[in-house]
């Protein structure tokens, strides 16, 4: 049986999910621009969303700062995915 959250925690969780859903398209756009590959862009976007979900500060920032911070996360994730793919091919 899952542990029930209190109403305040549940509201915060729902707000975080809504924020991540709003940022998802931005992340994918950036990742696809960098990687030019749908599969890799999805991988990078997923990594950026996971990182953003664990970022306790992101939710409390103003909307524009959230977008800027997430854009950096998406860019860094795309670069990391590209680097990892190049390293795998070099082996």
Secondary structure by P-SEA (a helix, b strand, c coil): ccccccaaaaaaaaaaaaaaaaaaaaaaaaaaaacccaaaaaaaaaaaaaaaaaccccccccaaaaaaaaaaaaaaaaaaaaaaaaaaaac
